[in-house]
Amino acid sequence: MAEFDYIIVGAGSAGCVLANRLTADPRNRVLLIEDGGDNQHPFIKMAGGFVKIMGNPEFFRVFPMEARPGMRPGIHTYGRGLGGSSAINGTWYLPGMPKDFDGWTQRGLPGWGWDEIARCYARFESYREPGAHPGRGRDGELQVTASTYESPVFDALAAGFGTQGMPWLDDITTPNTHGVGRSQYTVDRKGVRESAYKAFVMPILSRSNLTIATHTAVKRVLIENGRATGVLTEAHGEERIHTAAAEVIVSAGVYGSPQLLQLSGIGAGADLQALGLPVISDLPMVGRQLADHTKFGVSFDLANHPGTNREFFGWRLYRNAIQYFLTGTGHLARVGMPLTGLIASEGVDADWPDLQVAAAPFAMRTVNEMAARPGSPLTPNPGLTFSGYHLRPRSRGSIRLTSPDFRDAPVVDPAIWADPYDKAKSLELFRLFRAIAASDPLKAFIGTERMPGPDVQDEEAITAELAKMVEVGLHGTGTCSMGTDRATSVTDARARVHGVGSLRVVDCSIMPTPVSGNTNGPAMAVAERAAELILEDVR
């Protein structure tokens, strides 16, 4: 048995920030537990290398997904190993909008407004690109850089976005606005992925009060007399108890955190009893209120431009690899789409965009092509892709345990389009893609629509095709939501689990509503703010 002050379960985007901040005080003995490995594979360090390890169980945890009738079936994957999803994601960086967080305070959660969250971002950011808005941090741990891609088609895309009401922004993260700008990435200035582990933990490995346990699964949180006292772990077939003198902090992600709470006897009492689990705290909202951005893409043949597809095949791939390893630049130093736009849909305030759009002179094989001939999604044929998210869905899904065994993944019901409002917004996003593609600046570059195809025109046909294409954005929130009472939430305004002492949840699962952008940055900001609250409570 080993004793610590704080035990953090999960070394992902939130857990790594917590480990850094809590160990800054040498009196705090901290154990950071991670189910996966060290994630030092070259394809993880290389920002563009993640496509080569997609789905590898060494780096990804897989969750089965319940599909709605007529919708696309699939699975959910989240990061596994030091850095969590920040080690295997697309590196897109967006902080969300002020109204996202101010809305939390209006729900009775003081201390979570934009003023506090903006301060957290400024503390850990290191963004030094020209045109940065005044609130950006320059000297924090997390390096953020902007796309450097230049080409005639990039300029045409930016102009095409402009025809649909998205003016150019020098900094796409500028608060309270909408527009289009260069995508920003968690990639350092040498072209290396900035996972949360690289940014927040590697620089402090010399701290003697930090212990890291990898390849270690947490079977349950140990609770005695209504207080979390430690965790039961399993590593290499051996069980071990670790005790926490101060707190256990669960940072296992939007699926992993509610799973661990339920395995520990915290959740809807009837559901726990049905699986033979004890009921320590009857919290019906554990695993409920799952909200996720819905995502899909539309691709076209690319005319009068070679695009970037061919850069990942044959001798060009070898050339790009050599360029990357020698200079940290080129196609392998960036991943994702170089252009990002944010726009408010019909009936939505212009200073609180709810649609995120992006474009790149690159295309993957379509869903229909993959179904007809499974294999690599990459194609050498030049293409242009629009991709986007509906950022504020009204549908709410859930995760549920299938057994009391910690090794069995819970089943996820994302409830895509459960609310008709979300379907309407997907249709609006689709029409926006087509309008940009048909704009004058892009006429020279746009060829035939590949997916869903130019013959798909009426609303019924478009809806049927979108149902095959739409998927979750892997930006889930809400499954351990903060709130003011135990009937409608799981945690309080200080991220403490209702009804159990010395136990907190700190990750995207505590967000009561979705944020307007990719969740990697917001997960870090939530952890930064939670660390302040944890240290305040000690004082």
Secondary structure, 3 states (H helix, E strand, C coil): CEEEEEEEECCCHHHHHHHHHHCCCCCCCEEEECCCCCCCCHHHHEHHHHHHCCCCCCCEEEEEECCCCCCCCCEEEEECCCCHHHHCCCCECCCCCHHHHHHHHHCCCCCCCHHHHHHHHHHHEEECCCCCCCCCCCCCCEEEEECCCCCHHHHHHHHHHHCCCCCECCCCCCCCCCEEEECEECECCCCEECCHHHHHHHHHCCCCCEEEECCCEEEEEEEECCEEEEEEEEECCEEEEEEEEEEEEECCHHHHHHHHHHHCCEECHHHHHHCCCCCCEECCCCCCCEECCEEEEEEEEECCCCCCHHHHCHHHHHHHHHHHHHHCCCHHHCCCCCEEEEECCCCCCCCCCCEEEEEECCCCCCHHHHHHCCCCCCCCCCEEEEEEEECCCCCCEEEECCCCCCCCCCEEECCCCCCHHHHHHHHHHHHHHHHHHCCHHHCCCEEEEEECCCCCCCHHHHHHHHHHHCEECCCCECCCCECCCCCCCCECCCCEECCCECEEECCHHHCCCCCCCCCHHHHHHHHHHHHHHHHHHHC
